[in-house]
Amino acid sequence: MTVISVKSTPVGDGLVLPYAEAGYPDGTPVVFVHGLSDSWWSFEPLLRRLPASLHGYAPTQRGHGDADRPPDGYTPEDFAADLVAFLDAVGIDRALLVGSSSGGVQARIVAGSHPDRIEGLVLLGVPATLADKPVALRAQEALAGFSDPVPRQFVEDLMAATVADGVARGLVETMIEESLKVPARVWQETLRGLLEADLSATLAGILVPTLVIWGDRDEILPRGDQQIILDAIFGARLLVYEGAGHVVHWEQPERVVADLADFAARIARPGPAPFPNSGN
């Protein structure tokens, strides 16, 4: 297993983001993007397992974990701008971008708007849209009545809906504690931004190689949601993880790391597209 170093860097106008870094200096840069209420800890199972071919970075986004909490700036476009600024701050010219859950929204915004900075895109349990997802609408309704601190029971119930099986209890407890660090206003504004944005527009214009990974026991995202992504992104390939829930990289980290390494190797090779026969 590789050693994880936790650092921090300023991005934009004085905003400071913590980030975890792991892997080998000569490896392909891989930037992991977490979803609502998570932090860099969401990717600890992957960072510890990175092979020599990959060099991982996992920033904690504004308002989350131990990152700075500015008074505003919680739309998907704001998070995407921070992500580009992070690439600049740590000196990454081009990266493989890996977005989990709602973090995949800002990841695909960057992939579509800055293709010169992105080698490839991987979406781990990412929604095509959230406006039609009951769990998101119920969460928005509950959050509207919350002030700090957000109730632990709310976080535990949300966590239970995301995990199907086989996740170490220690990791679940860590992620609950990380979620409890997030102020109520950040929960509210981030989720509002996701629900009010035209998420279908964030799928347009993505030309970089794209891999979609989805667990067939995902209680939040149906299979049809993933098909919308495949139909929108030319040449995208779907990998279905049998028995996995919404957060596939917690449940099957070894497989996710292996698939990331294989994908990175494919897109690094000169020649034809990495998925010539994918056809969705």
N, C-alpha and C positions, 0 to 999 in steps of 0.2 A: 504494500500500500504506500502511496505517496504522502509526503508531508504537506500539510495545509498551512500557509502563512496568511494571517489576517492583517490587512493594511488599510489605509484610507487615502483618498485623493480628492482635491477640490475639483469641482466641475462647474462650469457656468459662473454665475455671479455669487461667489462665496459659498456655494452649496458644497458640503463635504459628504462624500459617500464612503462607507466602509466597503471593503471587498475582500474576498478570499481568493488566494492564488495557489495553484498546485500543478504538478506535472514537471515536464522536462523543458529546458530552455529552447531546444530546437524543435519542439513539437508544434503542430498546427495550433494557432490560437483559437480557443473555443470560449465564447462568452455566453454564460448562462443567465437567463432573465426570469426572475421569479414572478409569481402571481400575487394577487391581492392578499395582504396581511402576512405574507411570508418574508423571508430575508435570505441572505446567502446560505444560511443553514439548510435551506431546502435542498441544496445540491451537495451537501456533505457526503452522502453515500456515493455520488459519482466522482467527486474530486479525489476521494481516497483511493479510487480504483483506476485512475487514469493510466493508460499505457504510455510508453515512451514516445509514441507518435503524437500525443496531444498535450497541450499546455492550457490549463483551464483558468478562467477568471469568473468570479461570481459576485457582482456588485449588489449591495442592498440598496433598493430604490428609495427616493425621497419619502419621508414620512413613515418609513418602515424600520423595524429593528432598531439599530443604534444610529441610523442615518439622521442627518439634519431634518427638521420639520418646518419648512417654510409655511407662511400663512396661506399660500395658494399654489396652483400649478399641478393639479392632479388629474388632468385629462390624459387620454392615451398619447396625444401629441406631445404633451409636456414630458412624459416619461420617455418617449422616443427621442426627444431632443437631449435629455440627460444621457441616454445611452450612446448617442453619437459623441457627446462631449466626453464620456468615459473612455471611448476608444482613443480619442485624441490625448486625454490626460495620461493614459498608461502606455501610449506609443504603439498602438496596434493599427497597422495600415489596413489589413484585411483579416476578417475573422469568420469562423463558422459560428453562426448565431443560433442558440438553442433557447426557445421560449417555452415555459411551462404554464398551463392553464391560461389565465388572463394575461400573463406576461408575454404570451405569444402574440398578443395584439400589437404591443409596441415593437416587438421583434419584427413582425411582418411590415409594419410601417417603415422601419429602418431599411429592411430588405428591398422594399419597393422604391423608396426615395433616395437611397444611397447604395445602389448596386455595386459601385466601385469599391465600397468598403466591406462587402459581404461575399465570402466564398460560397456559402450555402446556408440554408435555413432548415432548422429542425423544429417541428411543433409537437410538443408532448402534451396530449390531452387539451388541445386549444379549441375554444369555441369558434364557430363561424359567426355566430351572433349570440348575445345574451338576453336580448329583449323578450325572447320566447321561452326562456328557461325558468321554470317555477322556483327553483332554489334561489336564483338571483333576485327574483321579484319578492319572494318571502324575506330574504335577507334585507333588501332595501326597506321593506315595511317595518321590520323589527328595528333596524338601525336608526330609523327616523326618530324613535323615542329614546335613544340612548344618549347619555353623557358619559364623561370619563369617571371611572374606568368602564370599558365595555364588559358586560357580564361574562364570567368564565363559562357559564353554562351555554351561552350562545356560541362561543368559540368551540367548545367541545362538541356540540351538536353538529356544527358545520364541518368540523374535522372528521367526525364519524361518517358523514355522507361522502367524503372524498376517498376513503380508504376501503378497499375490498378485503384484503387479507395479507398476512405475512409481513407486516411492518413492525419493526422493533418498537416496543413500548417506549424506550428511551427517546427515540427520534420523535415519536408522536408528542411526548411531553415537552420536548424542546420546541417543537413547532407551535404548540399551544402557548408556551411562554413567550415566544417571539410574536405571536399574533396579539397577545395581551399588551405588548408594548405600543401597539398602534393606536393613536388617539381616535376617539369616535369620529371627529370631523374628517380625518383622513380616510377611514372606512367609508363614510358617507359620500365624500366628494369623489373618491376614486371609483366607487361603484356607480355613482350618478354619471360620471364621465363615460364609463363603459356602456351604460344603458342608453344614454342619449346620443352617443356617437353612431355614425353610419358605419358599422363594422364591416359590412359588405364592401365598402369602398376601400378598406384597408387590405383587401385581397387583390385589388386591381393592380396591374403593372408589375407584378413580381416575376422576374425573369431568371432569378438565380435558382440553381438546383435545390429542390425542396423535398424533405422527407417528413411524412406525417406518421406519428406513432399514437396509437389509441388502444386502451384496454376494453375488452368486450364486456366487462362488468362495471363500466363507468355509469353511475347512476345520475350523472349530471348532463353528459353529452351523449345523445343517441348516435348511432352509426350514420344516419342521414346527415347529421351536422358535419361529419368529416367528409362526406361525399361532396358537400357544397364547396369545401376547401379544395378538394381534388379537381372539381370541375372548373374552379376559378384560376388555379395555378397550373399552367401548362407543364406537363411532364412530371408533376408531383407523384410521389409513390407513397402508398399506405402500407404500414406494418401493423397488424392486429396482434396484440398480446393477449392470448387466451388466459382468462382467470384474473386479469389485472383490473383494478378500478381506475378512478380518475387520475391519481398521482402515480403513474406507472414507474417513475424513476425511484420512488421509495420502495415499491414492491418487488421490482425486478431490476435492480441497479446494475448487476453484472451484464445482463442482456442489453440494457440501454447503452452502457459504455462500449460493448462490443459493436453494436449497431452504429454508434457515433464514429468509432474508429474506422469501420468499414466504409461508411459514407464519406468521411474525410479523405480516405485513400482513393475512393472512386472519383471524387470531384477534383482531386489533385492530378490525376492522370491526364495527359494530353490525349486528344482523340474525340470520339463521339460522346454524346450525352451520357451521364452516369446511369440512366434508367431507360435504355432504348426501347424496351418492351413493356414499360410500366403500364401505360394506358389507363392509369388510375385503378 
